[in-house]
Amino acid sequence: MKIRQRISEMATDVSRWPNSILSVFFPFSLKGLRSRIRVLSSKYWSGQPAYENTLVDYDTARQLYRNDGPNNLGTGFCKPIVDLQVEFIGLPKATVEDEDIDDRLNTCLHDYWGDTLQQMLRDSIRDSKVIMRITQPSGNDPLMTAEEREHCQIECIVPERVMIFRDLQNKNVIQSATISHTILMVEEDGDISAGVMPKEVEHEIIEEITRSSYRYFDVTESEEITEWARDNTWGFVPLLEVWHDFDASLNGGQSDLESVMPFVKAFHDVLEQSLQAHKYHSTPKVVFSINEIGQFLKNNFPEVFDSATGQIDPQAQISWTGKEAVFLQADESLEFLEAKSVLGDSQSLLNFLFQCICVASETPPWAFMKVDVASANQAQNAQTVPFTKKIMRKRKMFEKPISDLLKMYLAIIGLKPVRPSISWEAVQPQDEVLTMTAFQQLVMGLEVAAQRGIISDTTYREMLRVFIPVMKNPTEEAADAKENVQPAIAAGAQNVPASQNGKGNSENVPVTAGPQGRNE
């Protein structure tokens, strides 16, 4: 028997199994988005987490995001929860402490891969997982420039179409992978002069990628496409599994829509019930207290009587259109019966569920709609703080996948695949001001400590690297800084020429040396 992958990665989709069968094999409750299960023979052993190897129902997650499908949730909360994170996470900067390579890496991230990286963030946050593939376009495209080909391309592939087989001894190494493609192929050539269009048929193509070759099999025709086969000169499978919020107890990722889905469904149920109740009380009913119906009709609706017989026409209809006055006898009455509105109580419940959605998703209310906040500055809003922390956590989560893509890129262009360092901008512009203020205070404190001989210049630079990620190690930074720091002019320097506006010439003003001005 040939073992191709770890048993925990073998998957069988049982999302379509009846509930009676599921209850036998899986006695735990399957609610929310986690309804697709990976069946394992080891599941019969005890001591394992109940939800281990379960999968997110990708179709349901995407329907929630698009606000369509059979659920018809009509609330629109899920899309802002995902999209707002993508906007605030942004795109990082990478460095390997080499100017030329750094320029190539950041050009890839921002100019060539930016849109696809945002798709990667969106799909993984929504679906818990996405497959990334890096390719180098062929040179037969007349519109492809050499620079575009050099910077490669990345694409997102839905996880349902990919099977990945890893090394048994090292799970980070992908031995092979298969990808299912749906391709339109021309079965019969048409005759344009006769007005006959070519006949196209969908074909399911299975692509097998190994560390040495690419092979293709046409499932529709049950034959291998040998003319498409080629060697894999890179020596690795150019695919990457990007998990969102990986959990060891699940042996997989989590969707950000899982925790919020119960509250979204509850919000929808209350909203739907309120709309149904609104139909009843929005149109009032008329209640008559009439002694003689015939006289009432003669006074108000004489058109219902037959002019020939003087009797009420059975086919006649009464219309209230344009009726502004109704004539009644002295002891008769008319009133409108209107159902009591339940919108007041529903509004309180909807507001409560809305707050639950904000708490569960760690998303501030202003992401969904314009609401009043206690402070004019949203940065001081207590509900913005957990959202900021969430973005910082997500950035750290995606650093490794992004750096892995860059390592693949370096290997493809023939450079050493070193892991670059990833840095991000401030989550909010006002955070940048606070960061710079803290940096200024830190520099002032370090300067005093260094001048008094409390800390060394090496410690000085190590502390600064927290705020300046692009700084090199202290030894290299000290060597480079010697070329930039100007020696301080001795105290009491004379003959400083004055500028025309009465101020000192900026080119001759004494410059105070920084940490490099002291003896190393």
N, C-alpha and C positions, 0 to 999 in steps of 0.2 A: 504494500500500500504506500503510495506516494503522498507525503504530507506537504501541503502547499502553504498553509498559513496556520496561525494560532487558532485554537478552537473558539476562543472568545470573539474572534472576528468573523466566524462563519454566520451568515445571516439567512433567515427565511422570513419572508413577509407573510404574516398571518393576520393582517389588518382586516381581511375579508372573512375571517372565520366567524361562525355563529357564536353568540354569547354563551350558549350552553357548552360548547366545546372549550371556549376560553376559560370558563369557570372551572373546568376539570383540571386543565393543565396549569392555570394561573389563578389560584384562589384569591390573590390580592386584588384590590379594586383598581380598575384601569379607567381613570377619568382624565379629563383635560386633553392636552395635546399628545400625551405619551401613550399612544394606542397601537403603535407598531412595535412588535416584539421580535427579538432575535432568539430563536429556539436553540437551546443548548442541551446536549445530553447530560452535562454536568449539573443542570438545573435540578435534577432529582436528588442531589446531595444537599444536605442542610448546611447552615452556616454561611450562606451567601446573601447579599442584599437583595431584597425582593425585586427591585427595579433594575438590577444589574443587566446590562446589554439591551435594555429597552431603547426604542428610538422615538423621536418626535414624529408625529404624523405631518409630513411635509405639506401635503395638500391642504390640510386644515389651517396650518400656520400661514400659508400663502393666501388663503381665502380671508383670514382675519386681517392680514396686512392690506389686501385689496378691497376689503369690505364688500365681498360678494360671496357667491356660492350658496349652498342650501341653508347655511346658518343664517344668512341675511341679517347680520347683526346691526347694521344701520347706525352705528355709534361713532365710528371713525377714530377710536382711541389708539389702535395698534400701529397704524402708519406713523403718527407723530412720535410714538415711543421709540421706534426704530430709527426713523430718519433724523430725529434731533440728535441722537447719539453720533450718527455718522458725521453730521455737520460739526459737532463740537470736538470729536476725535481728530478730525483733520488728517493731514499728511505729514509724516515725520521727515527728519533729515538724518542722513547716514554719513558715517565717517570711518575710515580705516587709517587715518593719520597720513594720508598720501593725497596731495592736492589734485593730481590728475584723476586718480581713481575716485576720489570723493565727488569730483565734478560729474563723472560718468554716472555714479550711483544716484545722485540727487536729480540728474537730468531724467533718468529712468523713472524715479518715483513721482516727479512733479509734471514732467512734460509728456512722457509716453505711457506711463502706467496709472496716472492719477485717477482717471474715470473708472478703470477696472478695479483698482484698490478700494474705491468707494463701494463698488458692487460687492466686493469680497466682504467688507464690513457689514453691509446691509444683509446679505444672504446668510452669513454665519450668525449674526445676532437674531435673525428671524427664524432660521431653520435649525440652528445649533451646529451646523456643519456645512462646509462647502469645499469643493475640490478645485485647486488651482493648478493650471498647466502653463508652463513657459515654453514658447516656441521661437524659432528664428525663421522669419519669412524667407522663402526661396527668392532667388534673384531673377525669376522669369516674369515678375510683375513690372510692367513698364513704368508704373507710377511709384514704385518703391525706391526710395533713396538709399544710398549706402549707409547714411547715418541712422535711418529708421531700422534697417536690418541689423545694424550693429547693436542697437539698444534692445532688440528682441521685442516680443509681445507676450502678454499674459492674458489668460481667459479664465472665466468661472465656469465650472461644469457642475450640474446638479448631482448630488450624491447618489440618487437612484440609478444613474447610468454608469456608475463606476464600481468596480471591484478591485481592491488592492490586496496583494499578497506580500507579506513582509518576511524578513529573515527571522528564523526561529530563535537565533541567538542574539540578534540585535534588531529590536523592533523599529529602530530609526531607519533601517535600510529597506527600501522597497525592492523586492526581487522582480516582480512583474505586476502588471495591471491590465485590466480589460475595460474598454470604454464602448458603450453602445451608441451608435450614431443612426439617425434616420435621414436618409439621403434620397432626393428625387433623381432618378435616372431616366434617360430617354430610351424607351423600349422600341419605338418605331419612328423613323424620320418622317416628318411631314412634307407636304408639297405646298410651298408658299404660293406658287403661281396658281394652284388649284384651290387655294383657300383651306388647305388641310393642315391643321396644327400638329406639331409633334406630340406623340403620346408619352406621358410621363407616369412612372410608377414609383411608389415609395419602396425603398429597400432598407432593411435593417442590416447595418454593417457593424461587425464586432472588430474592434481594433485591439490587438494585443501588443503591449509594449514591454519589452524586457531590457535588461542592461546591455544587450548586444544587438537587438533587432526590433523592427516594426513589422507586424504581419496583420493581414486583413482577411476577414471571412464574411461572405455574403450569406446571411441567414435565409433571406428570401429565396435565393437560388441554390442554397446548400452547396456552395463551392467557394474555394479560396481564391482571392484576387491576387495572383502571384505578381502581376505587373506593378502593384502598389508596394510590394515589400521592399524594404531597404535596411541598411545597417544603422545601428545606433552608435555613432562615433563618440558620443559624450560619455558613455560608460555609466550612466545612471538613468533612472526613470524620472523624467521631468514633471512629476506630479507631486502635489503637496496637500495633505489633509489639514484643513484649518478648522479646529474645534473652537467653539465659543463656550467659555465658562466650563472647562472640562471638570468633571466630577468623577473621582475614582470609584465611588459607590455605584455610579451608572455605567462606568467604563465608556464614557462618551461625553458629549457636550450637552448644553442646556439652551433652550430658547428663552429669550426675555419675555415672550408672550405666555409662558407657562404659568408663572405666578400671578399674572394679572387676568388671565382668562376667566376664572370664576366670577370676578367682580364685573367684568365686561358683560358676561352673560346675564348676571343679575340686573345690571343697568338696563340691558336690552329688554328683559322681561318686564321691568317696571315701566319703561318707556312705552312698550307695546300695550300694556294694560291701560295706561293713562290715555293713550290715543283712542283705544276702544271705548273707554268711559266717556271721552270727550264727544264722541259721536252721539251718545245718548242724551247728554245734557245740553249740547250745542243747539239742537233743534227741538223747541218746546212743542208740547201737544196741547190741543184746544179741548176744553171741557165745557159742554153746553148744559144749561138747565132750562129746558124748553117745555112749555105746557102743551102747545099744539104745533107739531112739526109742519103741517100744511101752511098755516098762516105765516110761520117763520120763513118758509121758502118763498111764499108770495111776496113778502116784504123785502127780501134780500136777494133771491135768485129766481126771478120770474121766468128766466129763459128755460128752466127745467120743465115747464108745463107745455103740454101739447096744445097749440092754438085751436086745433079742430075739436078735440074732445074736452079740453080743459082739465085733463088729468095729468098727473106726473108721468113724464116719459121715462120708462125703465132704462133706456139707453143714455139718458142725459148724465152729464158730469158736472160737478160743482168745482169751480176754480176760484182760488183766493187771489189770483193775480189782479192787481190794481184795486183791490177792495180796501177802502180807507175807513168806511163806517159800516156798522152792523146795527139794524133796527130790532129792538126787543120790546116785549110787553113790560108792564110795570113790575110784575112779579117774576120775570125771567132774568137769567144771569149768564155771563160768559167769562171764563178765566183761562189762563194759560198754566198748564202743569209742566214744571221744569224740574228735571232730576238734579239733585245736589252734586256739585262738582267735587271730584276727589283730587283735583290738581294740586291743591294746597298741601295735602299730606304727601302726595307723590313727589312734589318738589323737594320736600325735606329729605325724603328717602334717596332721591337722585343725587342731592348734594352730598349726602353721607357716602354713597357708593362712589361718587366722583373723587372724594378725598381718599377712599380706600384704593382706588386705581392709582392715584398719585403716589401713595405710600408704597404700594406693592411694586410699582415700576420704578420707584426712585426718580420720578419725573415731576418737576414743578408745575403748578397749575397753568402758568402762562404759556406752557408748551402746547396746550390744547385749545385755550380760548382766552380772551381778554378778561381778566378778573382783577378785582381790587386787592392790592397787597398792602400790608401794614406799613411798609417803608417804600419811599419813592425810589430808592436804590435797590434794584433786584438782587444785587450781590449780597446785601445785608438780609435778604429774605431767608428765613430759616429753612425753607423748603428748597432753596437753591444749593445749600451746602452739601446735602447728600448727593445731589446730582453731580456737583463738581467732583466729589470724591469718586463717584461711580465712573466718570469719564477718565479720571487718572488711573483707576483700576483696569478699565478696558484698554487703555493705551498700553499698559504694561503687559496685558494679556496678548496683544497682537504684535508685540515687538519681535518675538521669535519667528512667527510665520513670515513677517516682512524681511527679516534678516536672512531666513532660509531661501527666500526667493532671490535675494541679492547674491547669496553664495552660489546659487545655480547660475545666475547671470555671469558672475566672474569666471566660473568654470567653463561656461560656453564660449566666452571670448578669449579663453586661453590664459587667464590669470589665476593666481593662487586663490582658492575659495576660502578666504579668511572671513570670520564673522564680523560684520561692521557694528559699530555702536550706533544706537538709535536714540534720537532726542526729539522733543516736541516743543511747540510753542505753548505759551500760557493758555489755559482753558478759556479765560475771559480777559478782555483787554485790561480791566481794572485789576486783575490779578497780576499783570505785568508791572503795574505801578507799585503794588505792594511788594513784589519780588525785588524790584530795583531798590526800594527803600530799605528792605532787609539786607540787600547786598551792600549798600552804602554803609550801613551800620556795622556790618561784619568787617568790611575793609578797614574802617576806622579802628575797631577793636584790635584786629590783627596787626595793624601798623603800630599801635602802641605796644602790644605784646612783643613784637619783633624788635622794636627799638630798645626796649628794656631788657632784651636778651632772654625773654621767657620762652619763646618758640623759635625754631629755625625757619629759614626760608623754604625748606622742603615742606614743613608743616603748613606754612603760609600758603603755598601753592596747592597743596592737597585740599585745604579748606575751600579755596577758590574754585576748585574743579566741581564742587557740588552745584555752583551757580553757573559755571561755564563748562558745559560738557565737552566742547571742542578742544579744551586744553589738553596738551600732551602730558606725559608723565613728568614729574619735577625735574629730572635730569635733562631731558630734551628741551623742556620749556626754558630752563635756565640758560642752556646753550644758545637757543634762538633769541632769547631776550637780550643778550649781550650786544646784538647788532642794532637794537632799537632804542635802548635807554641812553639818554644824553647825560654826561657828567654834570653834577650840580655846580653852578658858578659860586666861587667863594664869597662869603659874606663881605659886604662893603664894597662890592664891585662898582667901579666908577665909569664915567663916560658912556652911560646908556643914552643913546640919542632919543630925543622925543619926536613923536609923530606930529603931523600938522594939526591934529585935533587936540593936542595937549596931553594925550595919553602915551604911554610907553610903546615903543615899537615892539609888536608881538614877536618878531623874529629874534630880538635880543633880550627878552625878558628872561630872568633866571628861571630854570626849570628844576623843580624838586624831584629828585630821583625816587623811584618806587623801591620795592624790595630788592631789585637787582643792584641798586646803588650802594647797598651795604656789602661787606665782604662775605663771600659765600663760605 
